[in-house]
Amino acid sequence: MSRPGLLPLAELFAGLSLISVGGANVLFPSIRHAVVDRNGWLDVREFGHLFALSQAAPGPNVMLSSIVGWQVLGLAGLVVATLAILLPSSLLAFAIGRLVRTAAPRSWLGVATIAVVPLAMGLMLASAVIAAKTAHAGLVGYAIAALAAATVLWTRINPLFVMIGGTVVFSLSHASVVGL
């Protein structure tokens, strides 16, 4: 595995920061592609472990960037990746927020704000598919994910309970397969 310099790491995460419509989880496929497939900074197994760690740990989902930075370049990588993923999108959101506040609700900006919703949903769906592939979830995992999505979409059940239920069902199905 190759080790990047700080500048390529900063460029990667700063660029991804600007397309993170829908939150940090939508970046998962792009981060995986960049650090595993394109640059070879991590192998797929190592990346999967880092992703699992970032999701299991309390805190923001953007933690994946920090953990990747730490893994490939130590403390300096952690600092650079964290700042690069947070600053560009934060500054852009601040600037657009000020612009939206001064614009008329029916202006092109109001329409553009509404139009971003399908983009965010598509990016989240792509992240879910890539995460399932990386986790080797199989047909059972895809079925559970589809049922969870439908439950959240068409009921008023708290998504946390849906996530817990999906985790329990998947764990039990996996335990029965491996004979536990």
Contacts in CASP RR format, 6 or more apart in sequence:
PFRMAT RR
TARGET T0000
AUTHOR 0000-0000-0000
METHOD contacts of the structure
MODEL  1
MSRPGLLPLAELFAGLSLISVGGANVLFPSIRHAVVDRNGWLDVREFGHL
FALSQAAPGPNVMLSSIVGWQVLGLAGLVVATLAILLPSSLLAFAIGRLV
RTAAPRSWLGVATIAVVPLAMGLMLASAVIAAKTAHAGLVGYAIAALAAA
TVLWTRINPLFVMIGGTVVFSLSHASVVGL
1 40 0 8 1.000
1 41 0 8 1.000
1 42 0 8 1.000
1 43 0 8 1.000
2 39 0 8 1.000
2 40 0 8 1.000
2 41 0 8 1.000
3 41 0 8 1.000
3 72 0 8 1.000
3 73 0 8 1.000
4 12 0 8 1.000
4 39 0 8 1.000
4 41 0 8 1.000
4 72 0 8 1.000
4 73 0 8 1.000
5 73 0 8 1.000
6 73 0 8 1.000
6 76 0 8 1.000
6 77 0 8 1.000
6 80 0 8 1.000
8 39 0 8 1.000
9 69 0 8 1.000
9 72 0 8 1.000
9 73 0 8 1.000
9 77 0 8 1.000
9 80 0 8 1.000
9 81 0 8 1.000
9 84 0 8 1.000
10 80 0 8 1.000
10 81 0 8 1.000
10 83 0 8 1.000
10 84 0 8 1.000
11 84 0 8 1.000
12 31 0 8 1.000
12 34 0 8 1.000
12 35 0 8 1.000
12 84 0 8 1.000
13 65 0 8 1.000
13 80 0 8 1.000
13 81 0 8 1.000
13 84 0 8 1.000
13 85 0 8 1.000
14 84 0 8 1.000
14 85 0 8 1.000
14 87 0 8 1.000
14 88 0 8 1.000
15 84 0 8 1.000
15 88 0 8 1.000
16 27 0 8 1.000
16 30 0 8 1.000
16 31 0 8 1.000
16 34 0 8 1.000
16 65 0 8 1.000
16 85 0 8 1.000
17 84 0 8 1.000
17 85 0 8 1.000
17 86 0 8 1.000
17 87 0 8 1.000
17 88 0 8 1.000
17 89 0 8 1.000
18 88 0 8 1.000
18 89 0 8 1.000
18 92 0 8 1.000
19 27 0 8 1.000
19 30 0 8 1.000
20 26 0 8 1.000
20 27 0 8 1.000
20 85 0 8 1.000
20 89 0 8 1.000
21 116 0 8 1.000
21 119 0 8 1.000
21 120 0 8 1.000
21 123 0 8 1.000
22 120 0 8 1.000
22 123 0 8 1.000
22 124 0 8 1.000
23 61 0 8 1.000
23 62 0 8 1.000
23 120 0 8 1.000
24 60 0 8 1.000
24 61 0 8 1.000
24 62 0 8 1.000
24 64 0 8 1.000
24 65 0 8 1.000
24 85 0 8 1.000
25 61 0 8 1.000
25 124 0 8 1.000
25 127 0 8 1.000
26 120 0 8 1.000
26 122 0 8 1.000
26 123 0 8 1.000
26 124 0 8 1.000
26 126 0 8 1.000
26 127 0 8 1.000
27 64 0 8 1.000
27 65 0 8 1.000
27 127 0 8 1.000
28 51 0 8 1.000
28 64 0 8 1.000
28 127 0 8 1.000
28 130 0 8 1.000
28 131 0 8 1.000
29 126 0 8 1.000
29 127 0 8 1.000
29 129 0 8 1.000
29 130 0 8 1.000
31 64 0 8 1.000
31 65 0 8 1.000
31 68 0 8 1.000
32 44 0 8 1.000
32 47 0 8 1.000
32 51 0 8 1.000
32 130 0 8 1.000
32 134 0 8 1.000
35 41 0 8 1.000
35 42 0 8 1.000
35 47 0 8 1.000
35 68 0 8 1.000
35 72 0 8 1.000
36 42 0 8 1.000
36 43 0 8 1.000
36 44 0 8 1.000
36 47 0 8 1.000
41 68 0 8 1.000
41 72 0 8 1.000
42 50 0 8 1.000
42 68 0 8 1.000
42 71 0 8 1.000
42 72 0 8 1.000
44 134 0 8 1.000
46 71 0 8 1.000
47 68 0 8 1.000
47 134 0 8 1.000
48 134 0 8 1.000
48 135 0 8 1.000
50 64 0 8 1.000
50 67 0 8 1.000
50 68 0 8 1.000
50 71 0 8 1.000
51 64 0 8 1.000
51 131 0 8 1.000
51 134 0 8 1.000
52 135 0 8 1.000
53 67 0 8 1.000
54 61 0 8 1.000
54 63 0 8 1.000
54 64 0 8 1.000
54 67 0 8 1.000
55 61 0 8 1.000
57 63 0 8 1.000
62 82 0 8 1.000
62 85 0 8 1.000
62 86 0 8 1.000
65 81 0 8 1.000
65 82 0 8 1.000
65 84 0 8 1.000
65 85 0 8 1.000
66 78 0 8 1.000
66 81 0 8 1.000
66 82 0 8 1.000
66 85 0 8 1.000
67 78 0 8 1.000
68 81 0 8 1.000
69 77 0 8 1.000
69 78 0 8 1.000
69 80 0 8 1.000
69 81 0 8 1.000
70 77 0 8 1.000
70 78 0 8 1.000
70 81 0 8 1.000
73 80 0 8 1.000
99 109 0 8 1.000
100 109 0 8 1.000
100 110 0 8 1.000
100 113 0 8 1.000
103 109 0 8 1.000
103 110 0 8 1.000
128 145 0 8 1.000
128 149 0 8 1.000
132 138 0 8 1.000
132 141 0 8 1.000
132 142 0 8 1.000
132 145 0 8 1.000
137 144 0 8 1.000
137 145 0 8 1.000
137 170 0 8 1.000
140 170 0 8 1.000
140 173 0 8 1.000
140 174 0 8 1.000
141 170 0 8 1.000
144 166 0 8 1.000
144 169 0 8 1.000
144 170 0 8 1.000
147 166 0 8 1.000
148 162 0 8 1.000
148 163 0 8 1.000
148 166 0 8 1.000
151 157 0 8 1.000
151 162 0 8 1.000
152 159 0 8 1.000
152 162 0 8 1.000
END
